[in-house]
Amino acid sequence: MPHKNPGKNKKILLKNMLYRPTINLLPDTKKNQLQNLVRFIFAKDLLETMLLFYSLLAIIFVWSWLALQEDYNNMAQSATLVNRESSTTNREVRNVNNIIRQFNLSTANYIQTTPVLKHLIETTPSNIKINSLIFNRAQKQLTISGIALTRDDLLNYENIIKTYSWTKKYTTPISQLLQKENINFEIRVQADLSEPIAQSEIISNTQAQ
């Protein structure tokens, strides 16, 4: 006999379907294989994820290493250029120092011969003719060669040389004094040229003539 309430029957049928227990008809071996397959797929997915992560990490490390290597190469090139420029600068500085050192040495050993020669010429009497002047820088010796008109003129000229501030001592061969006229003389003067010759000394010696 059919039910009088078809809606109620549908609800009962739906309730029985929802609460009906699941019946697994697979054997245990199949179930174990399925479980192992699920575990394998999970492990494979996990391994792929880890592999992808480490691959990205390795790419980042390689990129960082390349960037650092490029920076290092740039720094090495800059250091090489700086060292090269520094070496060139040091070489130029050494050359300048050598030039300054040589200049200082030359000025230290420099002797003002021009004022001496000018002084000597301006104070030479008219009856004394100078043929040659030889200055030995090493010995600081001035050799005056010339002709004196008379012996008195030669003695007077020796007295003039004696008054020079730069004259330390002088020597004249005695044989020259035995002649009376047209005497070829040679006077060797040991000169001290460390001090400059004053203009007043030139004037006084000129007036003394």
Secondary structure, 3 states (H helix, E strand, C coil): CCCCCHHHHHHHHHHHHHCCCCCCCCCHHHHHHHHHHHHHHHHHHHHHHHHHHHHHHHHHHHHHHHHHHHHHHHHHHHHHHHHHHHHHHHHHHHHHHHHHHHHHHHHHCCCCHHHHHHHHHHCCCCCEEEEEEEEECCCCEEEEEEEEEEHHHHHHHHHHHHCCCCEEEEECCHHHHHCCEEEEEEEEEEECCCCCCCHHHHHHHHHHC
